[in-house]
Amino acid sequence: MAERPILGISMGDPFGNGPEITVRALADKTLYDRCRPLVVGDRSSMAYALRTAKKVLDIDLTLNVVAGPEEGRYEYGTIDLMDLSLVPADRIPDTADEAEPKPFGVGACALGGEAAFRYVTTVIEMAMAGAVDATVTNALSKEAINMAGHRYSGHTEIYAHYTGTDKYTMMLAHENLRVVHVSTHVSLREACDRVKKDRVLDCIRIADAGCRALGIERPRVGVAGLNPHCGENGMFGTEETAEIQPAIDAAMAEGICIPEGKPTPPDTVFSKALGGWYDIVVVMYHDQGHIPLKVKGFVYNREEKRWEAVAGVNVTLGLPIIRASVDHGTGFGHAGSGRANALSLVNAMDCAIALANHRAR
């Protein structure tokens, strides 16, 4: 691998916030000191985002359309783009005039879903072939990709399928707070049924390996309970004693560090993680992990009525390739303004760079 890893960046839904966030992130010159970013998307959407960024934020960048990673310039001021030409030019205005109807903010549609899906599978294929060193994904709409006929519940499942991975999990991270999930995009009722020893043990192992991939030599893993007060010895549920504790015992027998040696009540595990007790927390379901991460990473200024920060990274662990992602949605209702917050994408790129460099070493 060259000194600066090549990042394959999927543009996200072409009618969402991905194009403008990508432009805003790549206006940071220091990113080019650390990596070689290659965007996979559509010229029509990226060109519109560039025009809007010039008008709204005085960001002046140009596009360099390439056929593959080997043609990239990877120089600040130029965005290297693999144009898949999936969104017709007549769907995107020629100017960034605020009075002009925009193709953004219209919500999920099959065209956007098909395009976003193809951007993702393209960066996966390049990473599997070794043409890029890591992949970074902007937001797509689960509804839109299903409207296009692709029956996946999100990026994580797409990556698992196209890399042939059976054991994987989502990690959310913001600064030193990290979580991995036993289950994600299922109903809460089904999530409870998925708390089984083998799956919990797999997630503990993946969490430990994921921290090591980030350079943490001896990760400390916290494991959240499922029920209030971890079930109070069966009064409020038996998952802790029947499934979670046996998984913890097996992991510790393998040498994985779980400081308390037992499940930690969900209402205190994150305070302990922020206090430095753990390097990562294994959570039992989607919102148990997402809520604390977004409370910490998403900051809204009520006086100015705007988001000051939309920070955080979504990493899929257990894959043969590197995938980091923004930790927010497509923002259809606000897309096209040029003012979308790019912090989460910058965080994701930094994480991908760190993982790629660690893998190279």
N, C-alpha and C positions, 0 to 999 in steps of 0.2 A: 504494500500500500504506500502511496506517496505521502509526503509529510502532512498535507492537508487532506483529510478524507473527503470523498465525494458523497454528498447527501442527495438522494433522490427524493424530491419533495412533491407529493401529490397536491394539486391545486385545490381539492375539495369541490363541493357542489358549485358549478359555474354561476349559479344564481344566488349564491350565499356570500358569506364574508371572506371566503378563502382567497380570492384574487387580490382584494385590497390589503388583507392582512399580510399576504406574501410580499407585496410591493413594499409595504411599510417596514416589514422585518428586514428585507434586503436593502433598505436604505441605510442600514447600520454598517459602516465600512469595516468595523472590527470583526464582523462575522467572516469576511473574506480573508482575514489573517488566520482564521482557525479552520476553515473548511472550503470546499468547492461546491456551492449549491447549484443543483440542476432541477428546475421546475418541470413537472409533467402536467400538462393541462391543455388549454385552448388559447390560441393567439387572440381570438376575438375578445374573450373575457379579460385576459391580461392587459391587452391594449387599452380597454376601457378603464381598468383599474389604474393604469399608468397616467392616463389623461386626467382622471379624477384626482389622483395624488398630486399632480402638478398644479391643478387649479386650487385645491383645498389646502394643501400642506406645503406647496412649493418644493415637492420632491421631484427631481428631474432625472429619471432613469430611462434607459432604452432596452429594447428586446433584441436578443440574438437567438434566432430560431435555428435549432440544430436537429440532426437526425439521431444523435446518440451522445453518450457522455464524452466520447473521444473528441467531439467537435467543440466542446465548451471552451469559452475564454476564461471564465472564472475570475473576472476582474470587476472590482467595484465600479458601479456606474452602468453596468450591463447585466441584465438578467438573462441567463441562458435558459431557453425554453424548448422542450420537446413538444411540438404542437401536434396533438392527435386529431385536430380538425373535426371534432364531434358536434360543436355548437355552430350552426350556420351564422354567417356574418350578419344576416338581416335580423337576427335575434338580439344583437348588441348595437346600441347607437354608435354613430360615427363621432360624436362629440360628448363631452362631459358637462353638458348644459343642465343646470338644476331644473330648468323649466321643461326639459324634455322628458317624456315618459321613459322610465328605465326598465330593464328586464329583471330588476331585482325586487325583492320584497313580495314576490307573488306566491311564495310558498313552494312546497314540494311538487315536482312534476317528473314524469317519466324521462324526459330528455336530460334533465339535470342528474337524475339518478343513474342513468346509463353512463353518462360522461364521467361522473365521480367514480363509479365502479371501475371503469376502464383505466382511469388514471392510477387507481390503487393497484390493480392487477399488473399494470405495466411496471411500476416501481418494484413490486414483488419479484417479477420475472428478472429484472435487471439485477436485483440483489442476489437472487438465487444463482445467477450466472456469474456473479463476481464483478459485474460492471460498475456497481456503486457499492460503497462501503457501509452505508446505513440508509434507512428510509425514514421519512418524516411525513406525517399525514395531517392535512387540514380537515376541517369538519365535513362530513357528509350527512345526508338525511336518510335515516333508516326507512322512513316511509317512502322516500323517492326511489331508493334502490329496489325496494319491493315492488313499487309501481312499474319499474323497468323489468321486472321478472326475475330478480336476483334475490333468492330467499335466504337472506342473512340478517341477523339481528344487529350487526355492526362490524366495524373494522376488525375487531379481534377474531371473530369467526371467519371472516374472509381470509385473513392471514393464516389462521390455523389450517383451513382447507387447502389453500394454494401452496403451502409449505409442507403438507402432509404431517402436521403436528397433532398428536393426541393429548399430550399433557402440557397445558399452558394456563396462564392466568393474566389478568390485567393488574398492573401496578400503577397507582396514582402517586405522584410525588410533588411536594412543594417545599423547597429548601430541605430541611432535615426530617420532615414528616412524610413517611412513605407507608402505603397500604397495598396489600394484595387481597384478592377476593376469591372466596370459595365458589360463589356464583355471582353472575352479573345480570344479564338481560332476561330474567324470568320473573314470573309473578312472585309476590312475597310468600304466598302459600307454597309454591313449588320450591322456593329458595330454602325453606325450612326442611323440606324433604331431601334436599341435596347435601345437607350437613351429615356426611358419612366419613368414617375414619379414613378410608383410603384417599378420598378427595382432600380432606384436611391435611393429611400427611404429605400428599403431593404439593399442596400449596406452601406448606412450611419449607419443604425442600427447595421449591422454586424461589421462594422469598430469600432464603439463605444464599442460593447461587446468584440471584439478581444483585444482592448487595455486594457480593464478592466481585461481580462484573463491574461494579462501580468503584472498586478499589478498597472496599471495607474488608479488612483481613479477617476479623472475627465478629461477624454480625450477631447482634442480639435481637432475637425475634420475640415479639409479643403476640399472643394469640387471644383474640377476643372471644368471649362467650356469645351464645345466641340469645339466651333468655335473660330477663331481669335478674340481677344478682347471681348470674351464672346458674340459675335454676334452684338455688338454695337446697342443694342435695336432693333434688327431685321434686320439691314442692311446686316449682313453676315450670318444670320440664326436665327431661332426662338426657337431652342431647350432649350436655357437658360431660356427664359421667359415662354415657354409653358410647359416644363417638369422638368427642374432642380430646378428652383426657388420654384415651388409648393412642391417639395420633401423636400427642405431645410426648408420651412415654417412648414411643417408637423413634421419634425424631431425636430425642435426647440420647437414646441408646446409640444413634449413629454419630453422635458428637456435635449436633446442632445446639447452639446456646439459646435456651429459653429461660431467662433469668428466674422467673417465679415457679417454673415447673408445672404450671396449671393454667387453665383459662383465666383471663382477667375480665372482670365485669365491664361490659361495653360503655358504661357511663363514666369510667375512670381511665380506660386504657389509653385514650388519646391525650389526656392531660399528662399521663406518665410519659408517653412518647415525646411530647413537646418538652418535657422536663429532662429528656436524655436517657430514660430507662431503656428504650428500645431504638434500634436502627430501622426497624420495619414492623408493621403490625399485620397479621393475618386476620381479615374480617370475614364474616360469614355470608354477607349478602351485599348487594349493590349500594343501597343508601347508607348502610352502616359505615362504609368507607368514604363514599362520595361527599356526604354532608360535612364532616369535619374538614376534609381537604378544601372544599369550596368556601366554607366559612373563613378559613385562613387565607386562601389565595384570591378570592373575589372580593374586591373592596369598592363599595359604592359611595360616592360623595353626594350626600342628600342635599346639601346647599346648592351645588352646581348641577345636580341631577345628571350625573355621568359616572361611568365606571372609571375609577382611577387605576385599577389593576384587575386583570383577568388572567391570573397566573396559575401555573401548575402544568404538570406533564402526565400524559398517559403512555405507559410503556407496556408492550406485550412481552412477558417473560416466558421462556421455554421454547422460543422459536430458534431455528438455525440461522436466522438473519436478525438484524437490529431494526426495531420499529419503535419510534417515539412519536407522540401525537399531541396536538392541542387538547386542552381539557375543557372544551366548550362546544356549543352547537353551531349551526350554520347562521344563526342570526338573520333569518330571512326578512324579518320586519324592519331591520335597520341597514341591510346590505346595500351597497352602492354609494354610500355617503362619503367614503374615503376616510372615515374617522374611526373605524373599528380598531380595538386595542390589539396590538401585535405581541404583547408580552408573553403569552402562553406559547406562541409559535417560536419565539426566540428561546424560551426555556426548553422547548422540545428539541430545537436544533443543538443547543448546548449539551443536552443530555445525550443525544445521538453522537455528537462529537466525542464526548467522554467515553461512551461505550465502544465506539469504533477504535479510539486510540488504545483503550485498555485491551481490546481483542487483538489488536496488532502487536502489542507488547507480549 
